């Protein structure tokens, strides 16, 4: 089987080999940008205990906020599938968009015009400099997967990583059922 190369819109799946990396252990990252110079993405399966109104009180919205990654964790980012409602969005792939007009977004949220299945918010992002991601792929920190979900915002945070390992098959089936804390085995 030919390994997929990283591209915008694809998923980075944490290899079981990085179990001791607290930032990326069992992470699934949506790549929103990938070039020779850098890569950017957001961890899709790491919900925080915060909702949006905890971080921005003028927004009356209880959508869960996710840990996007270890970089710039004091900044809020968003990925969505409603570019017709949020102008100035950047297309990632497969009907997924990144960013857009935040003032208009606040209005949409305050008026209940968006659902949690339309948008996801992140504190921080995951980023790689020139050749860093490729080096991590070569050292088996990640494998790349197509984003084969009709709506990625409907995935189950608790089983997402396990589901992707089972889908990959082979030796990954064994790791899919391993406990989160391998010491507990």
C-alpha positions as CSV (number, residue, x, y, z in Angstrom):
1,X,0.0,0.0,0.0
2,X,1.4,3.4,-1.0
3,X,1.5,5.9,1.9
4,X,-0.4,9.1,1.4
5,X,1.4,12.4,1.3
6,X,0.2,15.3,3.5
7,X,-2.1,17.7,1.8
8,X,-4.6,20.3,2.8
9,X,-7.8,18.6,3.9
10,X,-6.2,15.3,4.8
11,X,-5.9,13.9,8.3
12,X,-2.8,13.2,10.3
13,X,-3.2,10.3,12.6
14,X,-0.9,9.9,15.6
15,X,1.0,6.7,15.4
16,X,0.8,4.5,18.5
17,X,4.6,5.0,18.8
18,X,4.1,8.6,20.2
19,X,2.1,7.5,23.3
20,X,4.4,9.5,25.5
21,X,3.9,12.8,23.7
22,X,1.2,14.6,25.7
23,X,0.6,17.2,23.0
24,X,-0.2,14.6,20.2
25,X,-1.0,11.3,21.9
26,X,-4.0,9.7,20.1
27,X,-4.5,13.0,18.1
28,X,-6.2,13.3,14.8
29,X,-5.3,16.6,13.0
30,X,-7.1,18.2,10.1
31,X,-4.4,19.7,7.9
32,X,-5.6,23.2,6.8
33,X,-2.4,24.2,5.1
34,X,0.5,22.3,3.7
35,X,3.4,23.7,1.6
36,X,7.1,23.2,1.3
37,X,7.6,26.0,3.9
38,X,5.1,25.0,6.6
39,X,2.1,23.0,7.7
40,X,-0.8,24.0,9.9
41,X,-3.6,21.9,11.3
42,X,-6.1,21.5,14.2
43,X,-6.6,18.5,16.6
44,X,-10.1,17.4,16.0
45,X,-10.5,15.0,18.9
46,X,-9.3,16.9,21.9
47,X,-12.3,18.8,23.5
48,X,-11.6,21.2,26.3
49,X,-13.8,21.9,29.3
50,X,-14.5,25.3,27.9
51,X,-17.4,26.5,25.9
52,X,-17.2,29.5,23.6
53,X,-18.9,31.9,26.0
54,X,-16.3,31.1,28.7
55,X,-13.7,32.6,26.4
56,X,-15.6,35.4,24.7
57,X,-18.5,36.5,27.1
58,X,-20.1,38.7,24.4
59,X,-20.9,35.5,22.4
60,X,-23.9,33.7,23.8
61,X,-23.0,30.2,22.7
62,X,-22.2,27.0,24.5
63,X,-20.3,25.2,21.7
64,X,-17.3,23.2,22.9
65,X,-13.9,24.6,22.3
66,X,-11.1,22.1,21.3
67,X,-7.4,22.1,21.9
68,X,-6.1,22.8,18.4
69,X,-2.5,22.2,19.2
70,X,0.5,23.5,21.3
71,X,1.1,26.7,19.3
72,X,-0.5,30.0,20.2
73,X,-2.9,28.5,22.7
74,X,-4.1,32.0,23.6
75,X,-5.7,32.5,20.1
76,X,-9.0,31.2,19.0
77,X,-9.4,29.6,15.5
78,X,-12.3,28.0,13.7
79,X,-13.0,25.6,10.9
80,X,-16.5,25.3,9.4
81,X,-18.6,24.2,6.5
82,X,-20.8,27.3,6.0
83,X,-18.8,29.6,3.7
84,X,-22.0,31.1,2.4
85,X,-22.6,32.5,5.9
86,X,-19.0,33.4,6.8
87,X,-17.3,35.5,4.1
88,X,-13.6,35.6,3.7
89,X,-13.1,31.9,4.5
90,X,-10.3,29.9,3.1
91,X,-11.2,26.6,1.5
92,X,-9.3,23.7,2.9
93,X,-11.0,20.8,1.0
94,X,-14.2,18.7,0.7
95,X,-16.5,21.5,1.8
96,X,-14.4,22.5,4.9
97,X,-13.3,26.1,5.4
98,X,-10.9,27.9,7.7
99,X,-11.5,31.3,9.3
100,X,-13.5,34.1,7.9
101,X,-15.3,37.3,9.1
102,X,-15.3,37.0,12.9
103,X,-17.7,40.0,13.5
104,X,-20.3,38.4,11.3
105,X,-19.6,35.0,12.9
106,X,-20.3,36.5,16.4
107,X,-23.7,37.8,15.1
108,X,-24.6,34.4,13.6
109,X,-23.7,32.6,16.9
110,X,-25.6,35.2,19.1
111,X,-28.7,34.7,16.8
112,X,-28.5,30.9,16.9
113,X,-27.9,30.6,13.2
114,X,-25.2,28.0,13.5
115,X,-25.1,24.4,14.8
116,X,-22.2,22.6,16.4
117,X,-22.2,20.4,13.3
118,X,-21.4,23.5,11.2
119,X,-18.3,24.8,13.0
120,X,-15.6,23.9,15.4
121,X,-13.5,26.2,17.6
122,X,-9.9,25.6,18.7
123,X,-7.5,27.2,21.1
124,X,-4.1,27.1,19.5
125,X,-3.0,25.2,16.4
126,X,-0.5,22.5,15.4
127,X,2.3,23.7,13.2
128,X,5.4,22.4,11.5
129,X,8.3,24.3,9.8
130,X,10.1,23.4,6.6
131,X,10.6,19.6,6.5
132,X,9.6,19.1,10.1
133,X,6.3,17.2,9.2
134,X,8.1,15.1,6.6
135,X,10.7,14.2,9.2
136,X,8.0,13.2,11.7
137,X,6.3,11.0,9.0
138,X,9.6,9.3,8.3
139,X,10.1,8.5,12.0
140,X,6.6,7.0,12.2
141,X,5.1,9.7,14.4
142,X,2.1,10.0,12.0
143,X,0.3,8.4,9.2
144,X,-1.8,10.3,6.7
145,X,-5.4,9.5,5.9
146,X,-8.0,10.8,3.5
147,X,-10.8,12.8,5.2
148,X,-13.5,10.4,4.2
149,X,-16.2,11.9,6.4
150,X,-19.2,13.6,5.0
151,X,-19.2,15.9,8.1
152,X,-16.0,15.7,10.2
153,X,-17.8,17.6,13.0
154,X,-20.0,14.6,13.6
155,X,-17.2,12.3,14.7
156,X,-17.1,10.8,18.2
157,X,-14.2,12.4,20.0
158,X,-13.6,9.4,22.2
159,X,-13.5,6.8,19.4
160,X,-12.2,8.8,16.5
161,X,-8.5,7.7,16.9
162,X,-9.5,4.1,17.5
163,X,-11.9,4.1,14.4
164,X,-9.1,5.4,12.2
165,X,-6.7,2.7,13.4
166,X,-9.3,0.0,12.8
167,X,-9.9,1.4,9.3
168,X,-6.1,1.2,8.6
169,X,-6.1,-2.4,9.7
170,X,-3.1,-4.7,10.2
171,X,-0.9,-4.1,13.3
172,X,-3.1,-1.0,14.0
173,X,-6.0,-3.2,15.1
174,X,-4.1,-4.3,18.2
175,X,-3.2,-0.7,19.2
176,X,-6.8,0.5,18.6
177,X,-8.0,-1.5,21.6
178,X,-5.0,-0.6,23.9
179,X,-5.9,1.4,27.0
180,X,-5.1,5.2,26.9
181,X,-2.6,4.6,29.7
182,X,-0.5,1.7,28.5
183,X,0.7,1.2,32.1
184,X,-2.9,0.1,33.0
185,X,-2.6,-2.9,30.7
